Amino acid sequence: MISWIKGELVDLWQTNNKFFIVINCQGLGYEIQILESIYIKLKTKEIPHNNIVFWLKHIKKEDSDLLYGFKTKEQKEFFVEILKIRGVGSQIGMALLNKFSIGEIINAISSKDKKLISSVQGIGQKMAERIILDLKNNLNMKSTFNEEINNSSILKENQEINSMLQDIDLTLQSLNYTKKDIKKLFPILVNEIKNKTILEKDKISFEYILKLAMNKLDNI
């Protein structure tokens, strides 16, 4: 099974709502379905086309081998958990991750928001209920700072920052920062948000908060 790849982009294209790339790895071309957000960044060259790294879910079928690529191990693991749910296939899993961040999905699961989950094409009310129930029971990828969110009115009210911090939490874990250190960090970030020190103008972005988080982690 192929679970990880590093190589150079050869081609990329879109077929309906599916997004594909071909990566050259040691002279072999691997066709991989990826998320729309990564496709756009590759197409606009926001992500360099050389030394591209993807975590892969390899699905073997009788007549084909399918590869699904993700930029973080957590995204791949989340996708794998989705595929364990009865009646949920790979395209529904990709559609869910195309429309929402992991943080948004985790929040929807916690709040049992069937409306949000069922807004994804191919997911009805019954499937949304099953997704929420199964992921809530099985998912180990939990946010380190739910308590800080629950205790902070500004985070409750600002869904964009809430979701962004959830994704940063998972990104830091993928960069091998320990949950213990991340747990120490988030009250510091939440306090800065409360004081509106990172809510000025265009500073509030994923990249800005991630850089701030990594700088503070180096000093913890």
C-alpha positions in Angstrom: 0.0 0.0 0.0 1.2 3.5 -0.8 0.8 5.9 2.1 3.1 8.8 1.5 4.7 10.4 -1.6 7.2 13.2 -2.4 7.8 14.3 -5.9 7.4 16.9 -8.7 4.1 18.0 -10.2 3.6 16.8 -13.8 0.0 17.7 -14.5 -3.2 18.8 -12.8 -6.8 18.9 -13.9 -10.5 19.1 -12.8 -13.2 16.6 -13.8 -16.6 17.8 -12.6 -16.1 18.3 -8.9 -13.0 16.1 -8.7 -9.5 17.4 -8.7 -6.5 15.4 -9.8 -2.7 15.7 -10.1 0.1 13.6 -11.4 3.3 13.5 -9.4 6.6 12.2 -10.7 8.3 10.1 -8.1 11.5 8.5 -9.2 10.4 8.3 -12.8 6.9 7.0 -12.1 3.7 9.1 -12.5 1.2 8.7 -9.7 -2.4 10.0 -10.3 -3.9 11.3 -7.1 -7.2 12.9 -6.3 -6.8 15.9 -4.0 -8.9 18.5 -2.3 -10.0 21.6 -4.2 -8.2 24.0 -1.8 -4.8 22.3 -2.6 -5.6 22.1 -6.3 -6.2 25.9 -6.4 -2.9 26.6 -4.5 -1.1 24.4 -7.0 -2.7 25.9 -10.0 -1.9 29.4 -8.8 1.6 28.3 -7.8 1.1 29.3 -4.2 2.5 25.9 -3.5 5.8 25.2 -5.4 5.6 22.4 -7.9 8.8 20.6 -6.8 9.2 18.4 -3.7 5.5 18.2 -3.1 4.5 16.0 -0.2 1.2 14.2 0.2 -0.2 11.7 2.8 -2.0 9.1 0.8 -5.0 6.8 1.2 -4.6 3.9 -1.2 -7.8 2.1 -2.1 -7.4 -1.1 -4.1 -10.3 -2.3 -6.3 -10.6 -5.2 -8.7 -10.0 -3.1 -11.7 -8.0 -0.1 -10.3 -5.9 1.4 -7.6 -7.1 4.8 -6.4 -4.9 7.3 -4.5 -6.4 10.2 -2.4 -3.9 12.8 -1.3 -3.8 15.1 1.7 -1.3 17.7 2.9 -1.5 16.6 6.6 -1.6 13.2 8.3 -4.6 14.4 10.2 -6.6 15.0 7.1 -5.8 11.5 5.8 -6.8 10.0 9.2 -10.0 12.0 9.2 -10.8 10.7 5.7 -10.1 7.1 6.7 -12.5 7.5 9.7 -15.2 8.8 7.3 -14.8 5.8 5.1 -15.5 3.5 8.0 -19.1 4.8 8.1 -21.6 2.5 6.5 -22.8 3.9 3.2 -20.1 6.6 3.0 -17.8 6.3 0.0 -14.6 8.1 -1.0 -16.3 10.8 -3.0 -18.6 11.8 -0.2 -15.6 11.9 2.1 -13.7 14.2 -0.3 -16.8 16.3 -0.8 -17.1 16.8 3.0 -13.5 17.8 3.3 -13.8 20.0 0.2 -16.6 22.1 1.7 -15.5 22.2 5.4 -12.3 22.3 7.4 -11.7 19.6 10.0 -12.4 22.1 12.7 -15.8 23.0 11.2 -16.7 19.3 11.0 -15.6 18.6 14.5 -17.7 21.5 15.7 -20.7 20.2 13.7 -20.2 16.8 15.3 -20.0 18.2 18.8 -23.2 20.3 18.3 -25.0 17.6 16.3 -25.4 20.1 13.4 -27.2 17.8 10.9 -28.0 20.8 8.7 -24.4 21.7 8.1 -23.3 18.1 7.3 -26.3 17.4 5.0 -25.5 20.6 3.0 -22.8 18.5 1.3 -24.0 17.1 -2.0 -24.8 13.4 -1.6 -25.4 13.5 2.1 -29.1 13.3 3.2 -30.5 13.8 6.7 -30.2 10.1 7.7 -26.6 9.9 6.5 -25.8 13.1 8.3 -27.1 11.5 11.5 -25.0 8.4 11.0 -21.9 10.5 10.2 -22.3 12.5 13.4 -23.0 9.5 15.6 -20.2 7.3 14.2 -17.5 10.0 14.1 -18.5 11.2 17.6 -17.9 7.6 18.9 -14.8 6.8 16.8 -12.9 9.9 16.2 -9.7 10.3 18.2 -8.6 13.5 16.5 -10.0 15.9 19.1 -9.2 19.6 19.6 -6.8 20.4 22.4 -8.6 23.6 23.4 -12.3 22.9 23.5 -12.4 24.2 27.1 -10.9 27.5 26.0 -13.5 27.9 23.3 -16.3 27.1 25.6 -15.0 29.7 28.1 -14.5 32.4 25.6 -17.4 34.4 24.3 -15.4 36.0 21.5 -14.5 32.5 20.1 -18.1 31.3 20.4 -19.2 34.4 18.4 -16.5 34.3 15.8 -16.8 31.0 13.9 -14.1 31.9 11.5 -11.4 32.3 14.2 -12.8 29.2 16.0 -12.4 27.1 12.9 -9.0 28.6 12.2 -7.7 27.7 15.6 -9.1 24.2 15.4 -7.1 23.7 12.1 -4.0 25.3 13.7 -4.3 22.8 16.6 -4.2 19.9 14.2 -1.4 21.5 12.1 0.8 21.9 15.1 0.1 18.2 16.0 1.2 17.2 12.5 4.4 19.2 13.0 5.1 17.0 16.0 4.5 19.6 18.7 3.2 17.7 21.8 -0.5 18.0 22.9 0.9 19.1 26.3 2.7 22.1 24.8 -0.2 22.9 22.6 -2.6 22.9 25.6 -0.2 25.4 27.3 -0.2 27.5 24.2 -3.9 28.0 23.4 -4.8 29.9 26.6 -2.1 32.4 25.6 -3.5 32.7 22.0 -7.1 33.0 23.4 -6.0 35.7 25.7 -4.4 37.7 22.9 -7.6 37.3 20.9 -9.6 38.6 23.9 -7.4 41.6 24.0 -7.9 42.0 20.2 -4.1 42.0 19.7 -4.4 39.9 16.6 -7.7 41.1 15.3 -6.5 44.2 13.6 -7.0 44.7 9.8 -5.6 41.9 7.7 -3.5 40.3 10.3 -6.1 37.7 11.2 -5.1 34.9 8.9 -4.2 31.2 9.3 -0.6 31.9 8.3 -0.3 34.8 10.8 -1.8 32.8 13.8 0.3 29.7 12.9 3.5 31.8 12.8 2.5 33.4 16.1 1.7 30.0 17.6 5.0 28.5 16.5 7.0 31.4 17.9 5.3 31.1 21.2 5.8 27.3 21.3 9.5 27.8 20.9 9.5 29.9 24.1 7.3 27.6 26.2 
